Amino acid sequence: MKNSFLVILVILGIQQINAQFTRRDSLQGGLRIERTSYDVKRYDLNITINPEQKSIKGYNEITFDVVSPTQKIQVDLFDNMKVDSIVWNAKKLKYNRDNDAVFIDFPEKLAAKSNQKLKFYYSGNPRIARNAPWDGGFVFSKDKAGKDFIAVAVQGTGASLWYPVKDSQTDEPDNGASIKVAVPNGLMNVSNGRFLGSQDLKNGYTRWDWEVKNPINNYTITVNIADYVHIQDKMPDLDLDYYVLRENEAKAREHFMEVKPMMECFQSKFGRYPFWEDGYKLVETPYLGMEHQSAVAYGNKYKKGYMGFDLSGTGVGMFFDYITIHETGHEWFGNSITSTDIADMWIHEGFTTYSETVFIECIKGYDDAMKYINGQAKNVRNDRPIIGQYGVNNEGSGDMYYKGSLLLNTVRHIIADDEKWWKMLYDYSETFKKKIITSDTVIDYFNKASGTDLTPIFRQYLYTNQVPIFIYKVKGDYLYYSWDNVMEEFNMPIDIEFEGKKIRLYPTQNEQKIKLKKLSKKSFQIYDNQFYVKIKEDN
């Protein structure tokens, strides 16, 4: 089935056949033996950040298990950063650099199932972001008092932009990480997980130590440096901490009151907050936001909507802070459930965008939720497929956000049983908690949980940029209908309402008809707010 489907994709020209990928893309996105031969167990970062020089110096101690015998592994670090030395068992190791990949040679073959540690010392000036978080890198700025205000965002660009790491979503440190960051006295660094304490290094710098207990995506490991004020709050089973600029303390205390109802909603729909051992933080940043695990980057300037605008254009999006809700949704979808390859990033963004609609339904009800999600449809471009090319660090279309969310809304209404739908969504979050999965995994799960073969529907919306067109015409007491602009195996039902009753139709690409007494163009309604389709009347 998969092979025939790929042939269809090639024939239709749906895949990005003409896309040009470089060796650098393959080194970052691929899974060669130098990556698959070892499994990262833990990262221990210990670095100093100099704001004046915009520089980093320190090391990452990488603990790993050997999966298959090897004498060479790949660790990644952007080529503008300097490798100072790589030490294993008190020996300096030889290495070769190829673009952003560092191929490390060991003096002997490492035995399978052995546990190893190496310290990767490095230094340099990390890439500066031109437009974070969309353009990866560091942001060096100042607060109103003239104090340094620094943060980093690297999703898509790569965590190896600022520290040595296996820069692939396929491998998270199973035993967590520690992040120790020294910054000039008078500033604080906030990273992921729990705060362990700070130490004055007696050289004008203070080191701030953080510990993560859970597996963590490498791109969500973060640093946030500022003169922060710490606001503490708590739910019965979860610590809530907010780190905000001193100048914004008062407004933050009021603005973040929506966090508790958000958490209550998400935990009821998606299961317990996945990283409760590490707590939950919102950390103010000089850029818009990012889903850094247990240290969510917040830069929406304490406004409702998206920087004061409603992305749905309906007005519904103005009752909540988009960044707080969306980036927190990623704690379940993206941070807990992670895609193996960024080509499948809809697993992160589609589900997380849908979490916005879930929050609205929790607080304001179904009608407002449908109004919001359908308002987002105007943002869908249908420029190319949602799923990108595998193995070359390539994301698909930005439609992974809104179209991905509309796909889930469509699946909900195909199932047409809300009790079953919410249980499926909850069980999905719990089943794949802290796991790394593929699109096939998602599709297989929803097929089995629903008892329905949804594969052709997922494939239509994920692998093509063709929106199904429901074509209809009215002749006498008959409604004629069919699908157009769909793949051959597409088999989605759609609902209409006639005389107060919901009727399910099963269109195909061949015209069908149904008799409805006293039928007119105004006597029935097509539920296109529940199914992401286009409607066309055939005259």
C-alpha positions as CSV (number, residue, x, y, z in Angstrom):
1,M,0.0,0.0,0.0
2,K,2.8,2.4,0.9
3,N,4.7,1.8,-2.2
4,S,1.7,2.3,-4.5
5,F,0.9,5.5,-2.6
6,L,4.4,6.8,-3.2
7,V,4.1,6.1,-6.9
8,I,0.9,8.1,-6.9
9,L,2.7,11.0,-5.2
10,V,5.4,11.0,-7.8
11,I,2.9,10.8,-10.7
12,L,0.9,13.8,-9.2
13,G,4.1,15.7,-8.6
14,I,3.0,16.3,-5.0
15,Q,6.4,15.7,-3.5
16,Q,8.9,18.5,-3.8
17,I,10.7,16.7,-6.6
18,N,12.7,19.7,-7.7
19,A,13.8,20.8,-4.3
20,Q,17.5,21.1,-4.1
21,F,19.2,19.8,-0.9
22,T,22.8,20.1,0.1
23,R,25.2,17.8,1.9
24,R,24.7,20.1,4.9
25,D,21.0,19.3,4.8
26,S,21.7,15.6,4.7
27,L,24.2,15.7,7.5
28,Q,21.7,17.5,9.7
29,G,18.6,15.6,8.7
30,G,20.0,12.1,7.9
31,L,20.5,9.0,10.0
32,R,23.9,7.5,9.1
33,I,25.6,4.9,11.2
34,E,27.7,7.6,13.0
35,R,24.4,8.7,14.5
36,T,22.4,5.5,14.9
37,S,25.3,3.7,16.6
38,Y,24.8,5.5,19.9
39,D,21.9,6.5,22.1
40,V,22.2,9.7,24.1
41,K,21.3,9.2,27.8
42,R,22.1,12.6,29.2
43,Y,23.5,16.1,28.5
44,D,25.4,18.2,31.1
45,L,26.0,21.7,29.8
46,N,28.4,24.0,31.7
47,I,28.9,27.3,29.9
48,T,29.7,31.0,30.4
49,I,27.8,33.6,28.3
50,N,29.5,37.0,27.9
51,P,26.8,39.5,26.8
52,E,29.4,42.2,25.9
53,Q,31.3,39.9,23.5
54,K,28.1,37.9,22.6
55,S,30.1,34.8,23.1
56,I,29.8,31.3,24.7
57,K,32.6,29.2,26.2
58,G,32.3,25.9,28.1
59,Y,31.5,22.3,27.5
60,N,28.8,19.7,27.1
61,E,29.3,16.4,28.7
62,I,27.5,13.8,26.7
63,T,26.6,10.4,28.3
64,F,25.6,7.8,25.8
65,D,25.1,4.0,25.3
66,V,26.7,2.3,22.4
67,V,24.0,0.7,20.3
68,S,26.3,-1.0,17.8
69,P,30.1,-1.4,17.8
70,T,31.6,1.8,16.5
71,Q,34.9,3.8,16.4
72,K,33.3,7.0,15.1
73,I,30.3,9.1,16.0
74,Q,28.7,12.3,14.8
75,V,28.1,15.2,17.1
76,D,26.9,18.5,15.6
77,L,28.1,22.0,16.2
78,F,27.7,24.9,13.7
79,D,30.9,25.5,11.8
80,N,31.3,29.1,13.0
81,M,31.8,27.7,16.5
82,K,35.2,26.5,17.6
83,V,35.9,23.0,18.8
84,D,38.4,23.5,21.7
85,S,38.9,19.8,22.5
86,I,37.0,16.6,22.9
87,V,38.0,14.4,25.8
88,W,37.2,10.8,26.5
89,N,38.7,8.7,29.3
90,A,41.3,11.5,29.9
91,K,42.3,11.3,26.2
92,K,41.9,14.1,23.6
93,L,40.1,12.7,20.6
94,K,40.8,13.3,17.0
95,Y,37.9,14.6,14.9
96,N,37.0,15.9,11.4
97,R,34.6,18.7,10.6
98,D,32.2,18.5,7.7
99,N,29.9,21.5,7.5
100,D,28.1,21.5,10.9
101,A,28.9,17.9,11.6
102,V,31.8,16.8,13.8
103,F,33.0,13.3,13.2
104,I,34.8,12.0,16.4
105,D,37.3,9.2,16.2
106,F,37.9,6.9,19.2
107,P,41.3,5.2,19.6
108,E,39.5,1.8,19.9
109,K,36.2,0.4,18.9
110,L,33.4,1.0,21.5
111,A,31.6,-2.2,22.5
112,A,27.9,-2.5,22.0
113,K,25.8,-1.9,25.2
114,S,28.7,-0.1,26.9
115,N,28.1,3.3,28.6
116,Q,30.4,6.1,27.6
117,K,31.0,9.8,28.4
118,L,32.8,12.5,26.5
119,K,33.4,16.2,27.2
120,F,33.0,18.4,24.2
121,Y,34.7,21.8,24.9
122,Y,33.9,24.6,22.6
123,S,33.7,28.4,22.3
124,G,32.7,31.2,19.9
125,N,30.1,33.7,18.9
126,P,26.8,31.9,18.2
127,R,24.6,32.9,15.3
128,I,22.5,36.0,15.9
129,A,18.8,35.7,15.0
130,R,17.5,38.3,12.5
131,N,13.9,37.6,13.3
132,A,13.5,35.1,16.2
133,P,11.9,32.6,16.6
134,W,11.4,32.1,12.8
135,D,15.1,32.7,12.1
136,G,17.1,30.7,14.6
137,G,19.8,32.2,16.9
138,F,20.4,34.4,19.9
139,V,18.7,37.7,20.6
140,F,20.9,40.1,22.6
141,S,18.8,43.1,23.7
142,K,18.2,45.4,26.7
143,D,15.4,46.0,29.1
144,K,14.1,49.5,29.9
145,A,16.7,49.9,32.6
146,G,19.5,49.1,30.2
147,K,20.2,45.7,31.5
148,D,20.9,42.7,29.3
149,F,17.9,40.8,28.1
150,I,19.1,37.7,26.2
151,A,17.4,34.5,24.9
152,V,17.8,31.9,22.2
153,A,15.4,30.1,19.8
154,V,16.6,27.4,17.3
155,Q,13.7,25.2,16.2
156,G,14.3,24.2,12.6
157,T,17.7,25.9,12.4
158,G,19.2,23.4,14.9
159,A,20.3,23.3,18.5
160,S,23.9,22.8,17.3
161,L,23.8,26.5,16.6
162,W,24.9,27.1,20.2
163,Y,26.0,23.8,21.8
164,P,27.4,20.5,20.7
165,V,24.6,17.9,20.4
166,K,23.2,15.1,18.4
167,D,21.1,17.5,16.4
168,S,18.3,15.1,15.5
169,Q,14.8,14.7,16.9
170,T,15.2,10.9,16.8
171,D,17.2,10.9,20.0
172,E,16.5,12.7,23.3
173,P,18.5,12.3,26.5
174,D,16.6,9.6,28.3
175,N,17.9,10.7,31.7
176,G,17.4,14.4,31.3
177,A,19.9,17.1,31.4
178,S,21.6,19.8,33.5
179,I,22.1,23.3,32.3
180,K,24.6,25.4,34.2
181,V,25.1,28.9,32.8
182,A,27.4,31.6,34.2
183,V,26.3,35.2,33.5
184,P,27.4,38.6,34.8
185,N,26.5,39.4,38.4
186,G,23.1,41.1,38.6
187,L,21.6,39.0,35.9
188,M,19.8,35.6,36.2
189,N,19.7,32.7,33.8
190,V,16.5,30.7,33.6
191,S,16.7,27.3,31.9
192,N,14.6,24.2,31.7
193,G,13.5,22.1,34.7
194,R,14.1,22.8,38.4
195,F,16.4,25.5,39.8
196,L,19.2,23.8,41.9
197,G,20.9,27.0,43.1
198,S,23.4,29.6,42.1
199,Q,27.1,30.1,42.8
200,D,29.1,33.3,42.8
201,L,32.2,32.4,40.8
202,K,34.1,35.4,42.3
203,N,35.1,36.6,38.8
204,G,32.2,38.9,38.1
205,Y,29.9,36.0,37.1
206,T,27.3,34.0,38.9
207,R,26.4,30.4,37.7
208,W,22.8,29.4,37.6
209,D,22.2,25.6,37.8
210,W,19.1,23.9,36.4
211,E,18.1,20.2,36.2
212,V,15.7,18.4,33.9
213,K,14.4,15.0,35.0
214,N,12.6,14.1,31.8
215,P,13.7,13.4,28.2
216,I,13.9,16.7,26.3
217,N,14.0,17.8,22.7
218,N,17.4,19.2,22.0
219,Y,15.9,22.4,20.4
220,T,13.9,23.1,23.5
221,I,17.0,23.2,25.8
222,T,17.3,27.0,26.4
223,V,18.9,29.9,28.2
224,N,17.1,33.1,29.2
225,I,19.1,35.9,30.7
226,A,17.8,39.1,32.3
227,D,17.1,40.9,35.6
228,Y,14.1,38.6,36.3
229,V,11.5,38.8,39.0
230,H,10.3,35.4,40.1
231,I,6.5,35.0,40.6
232,Q,5.4,31.7,42.2
233,D,2.0,30.0,41.9
234,K,0.7,26.5,42.4
235,M,-2.0,24.0,41.3
236,P,-2.7,21.0,43.5
237,D,-0.4,18.8,41.4
238,L,1.9,21.3,39.7
239,D,4.2,24.2,40.4
240,L,3.7,27.3,38.3
241,D,6.6,29.7,38.0
242,Y,6.8,32.9,36.0
243,Y,10.1,34.8,35.3
244,V,9.4,38.3,34.0
245,L,11.2,41.5,33.6
246,R,11.2,43.6,36.8
247,E,9.3,46.4,34.9
248,N,6.5,44.0,34.0
249,E,5.8,42.3,37.4
250,A,2.5,43.9,38.1
251,K,0.9,43.2,34.7
252,A,2.3,39.7,34.6
253,R,0.6,38.8,37.9
254,E,-2.7,39.7,36.4
255,H,-2.2,38.5,32.9
256,F,-1.0,35.0,33.8
257,M,-4.2,34.3,35.7
258,E,-5.4,32.4,32.6
259,V,-2.7,29.7,33.1
260,K,-4.7,27.7,35.7
261,P,-7.9,27.4,33.6
262,M,-5.7,26.6,30.6
263,M,-3.9,23.8,32.6
264,E,-7.2,22.5,33.9
265,C,-8.6,22.3,30.4
266,F,-5.5,20.7,28.9
267,Q,-5.1,18.1,31.6
268,S,-8.8,17.1,31.3
269,K,-8.4,16.7,27.5
270,F,-4.8,15.5,27.1
271,G,-3.9,13.9,30.4
272,R,-1.7,15.1,33.2
273,Y,1.0,17.7,32.4
274,P,3.7,15.5,31.1
275,F,6.7,17.2,32.8
276,W,5.3,17.7,36.3
277,E,8.6,16.6,37.9
278,D,10.2,19.6,36.2
279,G,7.4,22.1,36.9
280,Y,5.9,24.6,34.5
281,K,7.4,28.0,33.8
282,L,6.6,31.0,31.6
283,V,9.8,33.0,30.9
284,E,9.7,36.4,29.4
285,T,11.8,36.7,26.2
286,P,12.7,39.5,23.8
287,Y,11.1,37.6,20.9
288,L,7.5,36.4,20.5
289,G,7.6,32.9,22.0
290,M,8.8,29.3,21.7
291,E,7.8,25.9,23.3
292,H,10.9,25.4,25.4
293,Q,10.1,22.4,27.5
294,S,9.1,23.3,31.1
295,A,10.4,26.9,30.4
296,V,8.0,28.3,27.8
297,A,9.3,31.4,26.1
298,Y,6.8,34.2,26.4
299,G,7.1,37.5,24.5
300,N,3.5,38.5,23.5
301,K,3.8,41.7,25.5
302,Y,0.9,40.8,27.8
303,K,-1.7,41.3,25.1
304,K,-4.6,39.2,24.1
305,G,-4.6,37.4,20.8
306,Y,-1.4,37.3,18.7
307,M,0.3,40.6,19.6
308,G,-3.1,42.1,19.9
309,F,-4.6,40.6,16.8
310,D,-7.0,37.7,16.3
311,L,-5.5,35.3,13.8
312,S,-9.0,33.8,13.2
313,G,-10.5,37.1,12.3
314,T,-13.7,36.2,14.3
315,G,-13.2,38.0,17.5
316,V,-13.1,34.8,19.5
317,G,-9.3,34.8,19.5
318,M,-9.2,38.0,21.5
319,F,-10.2,36.5,24.9
320,F,-6.9,34.6,25.5
321,D,-3.2,35.1,25.0
322,Y,-2.3,33.2,21.9
323,I,1.4,32.6,23.0
324,T,0.5,31.3,26.4
325,I,-2.1,28.9,25.1
326,H,-0.3,27.7,21.9
327,E,3.2,27.3,23.3
328,T,1.9,25.5,26.4
329,G,-0.1,23.1,24.1
330,H,3.3,22.1,22.7
331,E,4.2,20.6,26.1
332,W,1.9,17.7,25.1
333,F,2.3,18.0,21.3
334,G,5.9,18.4,20.3
335,N,7.7,18.2,23.6
336,S,6.0,15.1,25.0
337,I,5.0,13.6,21.6
338,T,7.8,14.3,19.2
339,S,8.1,13.6,15.4
340,T,11.0,11.5,14.3
341,D,11.7,13.8,11.4
342,I,10.8,17.5,11.0
343,A,9.1,16.6,7.8
344,D,6.3,15.3,10.1
345,M,6.2,18.5,12.1
346,W,2.4,18.7,11.7
347,I,2.5,16.2,14.6
348,H,3.7,19.2,16.7
349,E,1.9,22.1,15.1
350,G,-1.4,20.7,13.9
351,F,-2.3,19.2,17.2
352,T,-1.0,22.3,19.1
353,T,-3.0,24.6,16.9
354,Y,-6.0,22.4,17.6
355,S,-5.3,22.8,21.3
356,E,-6.3,26.5,20.9
357,T,-9.7,25.4,19.8
358,V,-9.9,22.8,22.6
359,F,-9.2,25.6,25.1
360,I,-12.0,27.8,23.6
361,E,-14.4,24.9,23.8
362,C,-13.5,24.3,27.5
363,I,-14.1,27.9,28.4
364,K,-16.7,29.3,25.9
365,G,-18.3,26.2,24.4
366,Y,-18.6,24.4,21.1
367,D,-20.1,27.1,18.9
368,D,-17.3,29.6,19.6
369,A,-14.7,26.8,19.1
370,M,-16.1,26.1,15.7
371,K,-16.3,29.8,14.8
372,Y,-12.6,30.1,15.8
373,I,-11.2,27.1,14.0
374,N,-13.1,27.9,10.8
375,G,-12.0,31.5,11.0
376,Q,-8.4,30.1,10.8
377,A,-9.2,28.5,7.5
378,K,-8.5,31.8,5.7
379,N,-4.8,31.4,6.7
380,V,-4.4,28.1,4.8
381,R,-2.4,28.6,1.6
382,N,-2.5,25.1,0.1
383,D,0.8,25.9,-1.5
384,R,2.4,22.5,-1.0
385,P,1.9,19.3,1.1
386,I,2.0,19.5,4.9
387,I,4.6,16.7,5.0
388,G,8.0,17.6,3.8
389,Q,11.0,15.6,2.5
390,Y,12.5,13.1,4.9
391,G,16.1,12.8,5.9
392,V,17.2,16.3,4.8
393,N,16.0,18.6,7.6
394,N,13.0,19.8,5.6
395,E,9.7,20.9,6.9
396,G,6.6,20.8,4.8
397,S,4.1,23.6,4.3
398,G,3.3,26.1,7.0
399,D,-0.2,24.7,6.5
400,M,0.8,22.2,9.2
401,Y,-0.7,24.7,11.7
402,Y,-4.2,25.6,10.5
403,K,-4.8,22.9,7.9
404,G,-3.4,20.3,10.4
405,S,-5.9,21.6,13.0
406,L,-8.8,21.6,10.5
407,L,-7.9,18.0,9.6
408,L,-8.3,17.0,13.3
409,N,-11.6,18.9,13.4
410,T,-12.7,17.0,10.3
411,V,-11.7,13.6,11.9
412,R,-13.7,14.5,15.0
413,H,-16.9,15.0,12.9
414,I,-16.3,12.0,10.8
415,I,-16.3,10.0,14.0
416,A,-19.4,11.9,15.1
417,D,-19.3,10.8,18.7
418,D,-17.7,13.4,21.0
419,E,-17.4,11.0,24.0
420,K,-15.4,8.7,21.7
421,W,-13.4,11.6,20.2
422,W,-12.3,13.1,23.5
423,K,-11.3,9.6,24.8
424,M,-9.3,9.0,21.6
425,L,-7.5,12.3,22.0
426,Y,-6.8,11.8,25.7
427,D,-5.5,8.2,25.0
428,Y,-3.4,9.4,22.1
429,S,-1.6,11.8,24.4
430,E,-1.1,9.2,27.1
431,T,-0.2,6.3,24.7
432,F,2.6,8.3,23.1
433,K,3.7,10.3,26.1
434,K,7.4,11.1,25.9
435,K,7.8,9.1,22.7
436,I,9.2,9.8,19.2
437,I,6.8,8.9,16.4
438,T,6.0,9.2,12.7
439,S,2.9,10.2,10.7
440,D,2.2,6.5,10.1
441,T,2.1,6.0,13.9
442,V,-0.5,8.7,14.2
443,I,-2.7,7.4,11.3
444,D,-2.5,3.8,12.6
445,Y,-3.5,5.0,16.1
446,F,-6.6,6.9,14.9
447,N,-7.6,4.1,12.5
448,K,-7.6,1.5,15.4
449,A,-9.1,3.8,18.0
450,S,-11.9,4.9,15.7
451,G,-12.6,1.5,14.2
452,T,-12.5,3.3,10.8
453,D,-10.0,3.4,8.0
454,L,-9.1,7.0,8.0
455,T,-5.9,6.5,6.0
456,P,-7.2,7.9,2.7
457,I,-8.4,11.0,4.5
458,F,-5.2,11.7,6.3
459,R,-3.3,11.1,3.1
460,Q,-5.5,13.6,1.2
461,Y,-4.9,16.4,3.6
462,L,-1.3,15.6,4.6
463,Y,0.3,14.5,1.4
464,T,-1.5,16.7,-1.2
465,N,-2.4,20.3,-1.4
466,Q,-5.8,19.6,-2.9
467,V,-8.8,20.5,-0.8
468,P,-11.8,18.2,-1.5
469,I,-14.6,19.9,-3.3
470,F,-18.1,18.9,-2.6
471,I,-20.1,19.4,-5.8
472,Y,-23.9,19.4,-5.6
473,K,-27.0,20.4,-7.5
474,V,-30.7,20.4,-6.8
475,K,-33.2,19.0,-9.3
476,G,-36.7,18.6,-8.1
477,D,-36.7,16.5,-5.0
478,Y,-33.2,15.1,-5.7
479,L,-29.9,16.3,-4.3
480,Y,-27.0,15.2,-6.6
481,Y,-23.5,15.2,-5.1
482,S,-19.9,14.0,-5.6
483,W,-16.3,14.7,-4.7
484,D,-13.9,16.4,-6.9
485,N,-10.2,17.4,-6.5
486,V,-9.5,14.2,-4.5
487,M,-7.2,11.2,-4.7
488,E,-8.8,8.1,-6.2
489,E,-9.1,6.2,-2.8
490,F,-10.6,9.3,-1.0
491,N,-13.7,8.1,0.9
492,M,-14.8,10.8,3.4
493,P,-18.4,11.2,4.4
494,I,-20.0,14.6,4.9
495,D,-23.2,15.7,6.8
496,I,-26.0,17.9,5.7
497,E,-29.1,19.1,7.6
498,F,-32.6,18.8,6.1
499,E,-35.8,19.7,8.0
500,G,-33.9,19.7,11.3
501,K,-32.3,16.3,10.8
502,K,-28.7,15.5,10.2
503,I,-28.1,13.2,7.2
504,R,-24.8,11.6,6.4
505,L,-23.8,11.4,2.8
506,Y,-21.1,9.2,1.4
507,P,-19.9,10.9,-1.8
508,T,-17.6,9.4,-4.3
509,Q,-16.1,10.8,-7.5
510,N,-19.1,9.5,-9.3
511,E,-22.3,11.5,-9.0
512,Q,-24.9,10.1,-6.6
513,K,-28.3,11.3,-5.5
514,I,-30.7,11.3,-2.6
515,K,-34.4,12.1,-2.6
516,L,-35.5,14.7,-0.2
517,K,-39.2,15.8,-0.4
518,K,-39.8,19.4,-1.0
519,L,-36.1,20.0,-1.5
520,S,-34.9,23.5,-2.4
521,K,-31.6,25.3,-2.4
522,K,-32.5,27.0,0.9
523,S,-34.0,24.0,2.6
524,F,-30.8,22.2,3.5
525,Q,-27.4,23.1,5.0
526,I,-24.0,21.5,4.3
527,Y,-21.9,21.2,7.4
528,D,-18.8,22.7,5.9
529,N,-17.8,24.1,9.4
530,Q,-17.3,20.5,10.5
531,F,-15.4,19.2,7.5
532,Y,-12.5,21.1,5.8
533,V,-13.9,21.2,2.3
534,K,-14.8,23.6,-0.5
535,I,-18.4,23.7,-1.7
536,K,-19.4,24.1,-5.4
537,E,-22.8,24.2,-6.8
538,D,-23.1,22.6,-10.2
539,N,-25.5,24.4,-12.4
